Amino acid sequence: MYICRNYHSAHKLKHPIFILALITLLVSCSKIQKASLESVSKNDAVSITRMDKMQADFIINGSPITVEEMAMSCPEETKILIEDVLRIGSVKDSNLVYKMRDYFTNNPSRKKLVYDVEKKYNNLGQLAKDLKESFGKLQQEKSSISIPHFYTQISGFNQSLVVGDSILGISLDKYMGSDYAPYKKIFFSSQIEQMEQRRIVPDCIQFWLESKFPIPHGPHASLLDIMIHLGKLHWITSQIVGTKYLDVLYKGAKTNKAEWENQWPTLSKDLLTRKNLLATNKDHIHSLIFGRPRPEDEALHLKHDIEIIAGITIVGQYMKLHPQYTISQLLDNKNSFEILNGAGYLMK
C-alpha cells in the first residue's frame, strides 16, 4: 500500500491532503540515475534514485525516450507521479509524454521550478549521508523498522512525500527554502516556513514512522488515543533528529518551548478532561487538534493546536519518569491511558 502525503497541507486554492491505496510494488527501480555520490562510499550513504533528473531532462529537452525509460524502470513510482501527484491522466495514455511536458512548460512558475530544483539539488551526497545516519538511529531503536529505498521527484508544487511499503519519495520542489519567491503566490507564510531543505530528513522520519505505526482511526479512536499517538511519533522524531525539530510546532501554536512550559500547568487543567479526552467524533477531534480551516484566516488554515504539543509533552514526561523504557516499547504501547497516567496526569 502507498500513501501520498501532502505534509504542508493544502494550497490556498486546491490540492487537499489525500491518501491513496495502490497495488504492491512489482518492479524495483534499477536503471534510473543515482544521486551523485562520488565522494560517498556505499557504507556511508543510502541509495537515492534521481527520478527528478529524468523528469527535468524530459521537460527541458522534450525527449519521449526519457519518460518512457522512467516508466519502464520505475513503473509504480511513475504511476503515482503521473496519476496521483500531477494528476494529468493515465500512464497508459498515448499522449502522456505531451501532457507531462505541457504541465510544466505551459506554466511559468512550474517551468522555472524545474530549472531551480536541478540547480539547488544538483548533488544529494550530503542528504544521502544524513538519511543514512537518521534512519540508522531509528533502526537501532526499533530493529523491525527497515530503511526505505529513497527516490526524488518534481511534483509541481503538489505532494511533499510519497510513502510506500518499501519506498519513500521526496518532492524536492517542496523544499526550496522559505525565501523561494514562487511559493509566495501559492502558499501561506506559515506553510512556507516549513518548506526548508533542513526539513527533509525530519519529515521522512516522521512519515515513515506514521506509515509503520498508523494514527488510530475508527469509531472508537478517541482524542486521547490520537493525541498520544501523534505525541509519540513527534517526540521520537525529535530524539532522532534533534529537539529543534519541534520548534515549528511551537511556532504554529504561536508560542515557544519556554512559554509553553509556563502555560502548560494551566492549559492541562482545561484540556485533560474526560469530556475532551474521550471524544470520538472525528470532526470534533479534528477541530480540537488542527482548528477549523477558513481560507481567510491563515492562522487557522495551518494550525498545530495545543493538543499536538500536549501529546508530545505527556509522552516526554512519561519517558522522563521511566528512564528504562525504550523507544521500541513506546512504539508498541497502544495503551494511551497507561501513558497518560504514567506521566502523572489524571482525567478530571
Secondary structure, DSSP 8 states (H G I E B T S, - for coil): --EEE-TT---SSS------------S---SS-B---TTS-TTT---EEEHHHHHHHHHHH--HHHHHHHHHHSHHHHHIIIIIIS----TT-TTHHHHHHHHHHTSHHHHHHHHHHHHHTS--HHHHHHHHHHHHHHHHH-TT----EEEEE--SS--SEEE-SSEEEEEGGG-S-TT-GGGGGTS-HHHHTT--GGGHHHHHHHHHHHHHS----STT--HHHHHHHHHHHHHHHHHHH-GGGGHHHHHHTT--HHHHHHHHHHHHHHHS-HHHHT---HHHHHHHHH---BTTBHHHHT---HHHHHHHHHHHHHHHH-TT--HHHHHH---HHHHHHHTT----
